[in-house]
Amino acid sequence: MRTAAAKKGRNPTFRSDQEERDLSARHCVEESAKDLEDLDIEIRPPRTEQIAQRLHEEDLQVLRSLTSGRGVGHTTLASTVLEEWLARSRSKSKAARRRQVRRPA
């Protein structure tokens, strides 16, 4: 007989979609809530604006080689890198503004 510890972290396999739906109907997420963890993420609305970016040919080749075989396109990688850089820049700007507010006049 398996113990609860042996079962933890194991994903079940299903022979059909119906079998998976039947299991989901018998169980609810609250049963495994103790195993869930909070994620520190920000859900943002879908992107609505587009920009055109010119790159050196070598940089484009590097982008494409980094994404080769990883299931993500080079434009997605470029957008992700840019968004992460902008997020860090915003947090640095907020920290600088907080320091300025604390200084006595």
C-alpha positions as CSV (number, residue, x, y, z in Angstrom):
1,M,0.0,0.0,0.0
2,R,1.3,3.4,-0.9
3,T,1.7,6.2,1.7
4,A,0.4,9.7,1.3
5,A,4.0,10.9,1.0
6,A,4.6,8.5,-1.9
7,K,1.6,9.9,-3.8
8,K,2.5,13.6,-3.3
9,G,3.7,15.3,-6.4
10,R,2.6,12.5,-8.7
11,N,0.3,13.5,-11.5
12,P,-2.3,10.9,-12.6
13,T,-2.4,9.7,-16.1
14,F,-5.7,9.2,-17.9
15,R,-6.8,6.9,-20.7
16,S,-9.4,9.4,-22.0
17,D,-10.7,13.0,-21.5
18,Q,-13.8,11.6,-20.0
19,E,-11.8,9.8,-17.3
20,E,-10.0,13.1,-16.4
21,R,-13.4,14.9,-16.3
22,D,-14.8,12.2,-14.0
23,L,-11.9,12.6,-11.6
24,S,-12.3,16.4,-11.6
25,A,-16.0,16.2,-11.0
26,R,-15.4,14.0,-7.9
27,H,-12.7,16.3,-6.4
28,C,-12.4,20.0,-5.8
29,V,-9.4,22.3,-5.6
30,E,-10.0,22.9,-1.9
31,E,-9.0,19.3,-1.2
32,S,-5.4,20.1,-2.3
33,A,-5.4,23.7,-1.2
34,K,-2.8,23.0,1.5
35,D,-0.4,21.9,-1.2
36,L,-0.8,25.1,-3.2
37,E,1.6,28.1,-2.8
38,D,1.1,31.7,-3.5
39,L,2.8,33.2,-6.5
40,D,4.3,36.6,-6.6
41,I,3.0,37.6,-10.1
42,E,1.2,40.5,-11.6
43,I,-1.6,39.7,-14.0
44,R,-1.6,42.4,-16.7
45,P,-4.1,43.0,-19.5
46,P,-3.2,41.7,-23.0
47,R,-0.7,43.7,-25.0
48,T,-2.4,46.2,-27.3
49,E,0.5,48.3,-28.7
50,Q,3.0,47.3,-31.3
51,I,6.4,48.7,-32.1
52,A,8.9,48.0,-34.8
53,Q,12.5,47.4,-33.7
54,R,15.5,47.3,-36.0
55,L,18.4,45.0,-34.9
56,H,21.8,44.2,-36.2
57,E,21.7,41.0,-38.1
58,E,24.1,39.3,-35.6
59,D,21.7,40.2,-32.7
60,L,18.8,38.8,-34.6
61,Q,20.7,35.6,-35.2
62,V,21.6,35.3,-31.5
63,L,17.9,35.8,-30.5
64,R,16.8,33.1,-33.0
65,S,19.5,30.7,-31.7
66,L,18.5,31.3,-28.1
67,T,14.9,30.3,-28.9
68,S,15.7,27.4,-31.2
69,G,13.9,24.3,-30.0
70,R,12.5,25.9,-26.9
71,G,8.9,26.5,-28.1
72,V,9.1,30.2,-28.0
73,G,9.7,32.7,-30.9
74,H,12.5,35.2,-31.1
75,T,10.0,38.1,-31.0
76,T,8.4,36.7,-27.8
77,L,11.9,36.5,-26.2
78,A,12.7,40.1,-27.2
79,S,9.3,41.3,-25.8
80,T,9.9,39.4,-22.5
81,V,13.4,40.8,-22.1
82,L,12.2,44.3,-22.8
83,E,9.3,44.0,-20.4
84,E,11.5,42.6,-17.6
85,W,14.0,45.5,-18.1
86,L,11.1,48.0,-18.0
87,A,9.8,46.4,-14.8
88,R,13.2,46.7,-13.1
89,S,13.5,50.3,-14.3
90,R,10.1,51.1,-12.8
91,S,11.0,49.6,-9.4
92,K,14.3,51.5,-9.3
93,S,12.5,54.7,-10.1
94,K,9.9,54.1,-7.4
95,A,12.7,53.4,-4.9
96,A,14.5,56.6,-5.9
97,R,11.4,58.6,-5.5
98,R,10.8,57.2,-2.0
99,R,14.3,58.2,-1.0
100,Q,13.7,61.7,-2.2
101,V,10.5,62.0,-0.3
102,R,12.2,60.9,3.0
103,R,14.9,63.6,2.7
104,P,14.3,66.7,4.9
105,A,14.0,69.9,2.9
